[in-house]
Amino acid sequence: MSVKILVFAGSLRKESYNKKLAKILAESAKKAGAEVNYVDLIDLPLPLFNEDDEAENGIHPNALDLKKMMNEADGFLIASPEYNGSYSGVLKNAIDWASRQADGEGILESFKNKYAAIFATSPGAFGGLRGLSQLRLLLSGIGTTLLNDQVAIPKAADAFTEDGQLASEKRQQTIDRIVGRLVEMIEKVKS
């Protein structure tokens, strides 16, 4: 029984460092034997979450698409940019929409009984670490089990090669270890 992992970054920017990181995470999960679905949130544009809008129009179709991908996944690999010491509004908005209960779903079905590992990269010296602590609180509060290990990569402008790989082999090994641990944990739970 294959482990299904959904990978995404909390950024819309075309040349986002965290999108580069998310693609590295996706490849790492494939190496670990997982079935991987990478989604770019720019391809699922969402309005700011507004309960009045939801009451009038229902859950946004792109949110339903995201929820479907999340519901089909066993776990998530998330690359989170840090904006002003926290995770991005784009990531929070996507999570808010995905947390809505669609017809035939349980409460927080897209997050409960899911497993995740979180990562960040940033041009700053802390690499997005402050945002990861808040993202951890958010996800665990809505039912997702997170690995204790996480990676925050500082000085993002120097962290990647021209072809989008990590410049540091040691960092790549750390990512492979953490992603492998997530896949292993899900395999154990599923069996």
C-alpha positions, 0 to 999 in steps of 0.5 A, spaced: 500 500 500 503 506 497 504 512 501 501 518 498 504 525 500 501 532 497 507 537 497 506 544 496 509 551 498 505 557 501 508 562 496 505 564 489 511 568 487 514 564 480 521 564 483 519 563 490 525 559 494 520 555 498 517 553 491 524 550 489 524 547 496 518 544 495 520 541 489 526 538 492 521 535 498 517 532 492 523 528 489 526 526 496 519 523 497 519 519 491 526 517 493 523 514 499 518 510 495 512 515 496 507 516 491 507 524 490 502 530 488 506 536 487 501 542 487 503 550 486 497 554 489 498 559 484 494 554 480 488 554 485 487 561 486 482 562 492 479 569 494 480 571 502 476 566 506 469 569 508 464 566 511 458 570 508 461 568 501 461 561 503 454 561 505 452 565 499 456 561 494 458 554 497 466 552 498 470 555 492 471 550 487 479 551 487 478 549 495 474 543 493 480 541 489 485 542 494 481 539 499 480 533 494 488 532 494 489 533 501 483 528 503 487 523 498 493 524 501 496 520 507 501 526 509 503 533 507 510 536 506 510 543 506 515 549 505 513 555 508 515 562 507 516 567 513 513 573 512 514 578 518 515 572 523 510 568 521 507 563 515 504 567 509 497 569 508 497 565 502 498 559 506 493 561 512 488 562 507 489 555 503 488 552 510 482 556 512 479 554 506 481 546 506 478 546 513 471 547 511 466 541 512 464 539 505 458 535 504 459 528 506 465 530 510 467 529 517 469 536 521 477 537 519 477 531 514 483 534 510 487 535 516 485 529 521 489 523 521 494 526 517 501 526 518 506 532 516 513 535 516 514 542 515 520 546 512 522 553 510 527 557 507 528 565 507 533 570 505 534 572 513 539 569 518 533 564 521 531 561 515 523 562 516 524 558 523 519 563 527 514 562 522 515 554 522 513 554 530 507 558 528 505 553 523 506 547 527 501 550 532 496 551 527 496 544 524 497 540 530 491 544 533 486 542 527 488 534 527 495 533 523 500 530 527 507 533 525 514 530 525 518 533 531 524 534 526 523 540 521 528 544 517 529 552 516 534 554 511 537 561 512 540 565 506 536 562 501 539 566 495 545 562 496 542 555 498 540 553 491 544 551 485 542 554 478 538 548 477 534 548 483 538 543 487 540 545 494 548 547 494 549 543 501 549 536 500 549 535 508 542 539 508 540 535 502 541 529 507 537 532 512 531 533 508 532 526 505 532 523 512 526 527 515 522 526 509 524 518 509 522 518 516 515 521 515 514 516 509 516 510 514 511 513 519 505 513 515 507 506 512 507 503 519 500 507 521 497 504 514 500 497 516 
